[in-house]
């Protein structure tokens, strides 16, 4: 839920999660718009994706892969994903001052039990903890509820990423499973050892919209 709170003589917007926990301080910044991604966003999304991996996936992905031309690898993936519209997936970007500062990608009907896969959720480093990730989650849940009523929503998060786990739990995500991480692009040399991942599930994706009520 988004509401304004007076603190130390100023009124600030805070985004609240479960049990009234403050998810973020929505500081005064350039306004953020949310829209469907287009093919023209491929380069920006790829660059953001690569930067996020380099910051948060080190220790799970091999340094040689992260320090190599991961931008080109991600550009190839996103150029293909965004080249043609698909009823089976949805990509939403957050944009501020003409720049992509976050995105979420959802694949519908990905799993017979767990439903839609939230495959990617990334926010540019300097705009973290400003509610952008939570609002992208809201829009992902809404997209699933509208396109596939009754579907569940799930994602995988690295076991080493405790901050992301806390974020998903604050949004009522429930951890249901642990498994080994799949190597990016199916190449096992891109992994560092044998990292693990956790599956988080939302049984009612539409309920995420209540954060903005």
WOVENJO-V283182 format. One record per backbone hydrogen bond with DSSP energy under -0.5 kcal/mol. NH is the residue of the N-H (numbers start at 1). CO is the residue of the C=O. E is the energy in kcal/mol with one decimal. If there is no record, write none. Layout:
# WOVENJO-V283182
[[NH:CO:E] [NH:CO:E]]
This chain:
# WOVENJO-V283182
[[3:1:-0.6] [3:14:-2.1] [5:12:-2.8] [7:5:-0.5] [7:10:-3.2] [10:7:-1.4] [12:5:-2.5] [12:10:-0.6] [13:26:-0.6] [14:3:-2.6] [15:24:-1.7] [16:1:-3.0] [16:14:-0.6] [17:21:-3.4] [18:170:-2.3] [20:17:-1.3] [21:18:-1.7] [23:15:-3.7] [23:21:-0.5] [24:15:-1.1] [25:129:-1.0] [26:13:-2.7] [26:24:-0.6] [27:25:-1.7] [29:27:-0.5] [33:95:-2.9] [35:93:-2.0] [37:91:-2.8] [41:38:-2.0] [42:39:-1.5] [45:41:-2.8] [46:42:-2.5] [47:43:-2.3] [48:44:-2.2] [49:45:-2.7] [50:46:-2.6] [51:47:-2.2] [52:48:-2.4] [53:49:-2.3] [54:50:-2.3] [55:51:-1.6] [56:52:-2.5] [57:53:-2.7] [59:61:-1.1] [60:57:-2.0] [61:57:-2.8] [62:190:-2.6] [66:62:-2.4] [67:63:-3.3] [68:65:-0.6] [70:68:-1.8] [73:69:-1.5] [74:70:-2.7] [75:71:-2.6] [76:72:-2.1] [77:73:-1.6] [78:74:-2.8] [79:75:-2.5] [80:76:-1.6] [81:77:-2.2] [82:78:-2.3] [83:79:-0.7] [89:86:-0.7] [90:106:-2.5] [92:104:-2.5] [93:35:-2.7] [94:102:-3.0] [95:33:-3.1] [96:99:-2.8] [99:96:-1.6] [101:94:-3.0] [101:99:-0.5] [102:94:-1.1] [103:122:-2.4] [104:92:-2.3] [105:120:-2.4] [106:90:-2.9] [107:117:-2.9] [108:88:-2.3] [108:106:-0.6] [110:107:-0.7] [110:115:-0.6] [111:115:-1.8] [115:111:-1.7] [116:152:-2.5] [117:107:-2.8] [118:116:-0.6] [118:154:-3.4] [119:105:-1.5] [119:117:-1.2] [120:105:-1.4] [122:103:-2.2] [124:101:-2.9] [127:124:-1.9] [128:125:-1.4] [130:127:-0.6] [135:131:-2.2] [136:132:-2.2] [137:133:-2.1] [138:134:-2.2] [139:135:-2.0] [140:136:-2.1] [141:137:-2.7] [142:138:-2.2] [143:139:-2.2] [144:140:-2.1] [145:141:-2.4] [146:142:-2.2] [147:143:-2.5] [148:144:-3.1] [151:148:-2.3] [153:202:-2.2] [154:116:-2.7] [155:200:-2.0] [157:198:-2.2] [159:196:-2.7] [161:158:-1.3] [162:160:-1.5] [165:161:-1.7] [166:162:-2.2] [167:163:-1.9] [168:164:-2.5] [169:165:-2.4] [170:166:-1.9] [171:167:-0.8] [171:168:-0.6] [172:169:-1.7] [173:168:-2.8] [174:201:-2.0] [176:199:-2.7] [177:199:-0.9] [179:197:-2.4] [181:195:-2.3] [186:183:-2.3] [187:184:-1.4] [188:186:-0.7] [190:187:-1.9] [191:188:-1.6] [192:60:-2.7] [193:191:-0.8] [197:179:-3.4] [198:157:-3.0] [199:177:-2.7] [200:155:-2.5] [200:198:-0.6] [201:174:-2.2] [202:153:-3.2] [205:151:-0.6] [207:204:-2.0] [208:205:-1.7] [209:206:-1.6] [210:207:-1.5] [211:208:-1.7] [212:209:-1.8] [213:210:-1.3]]
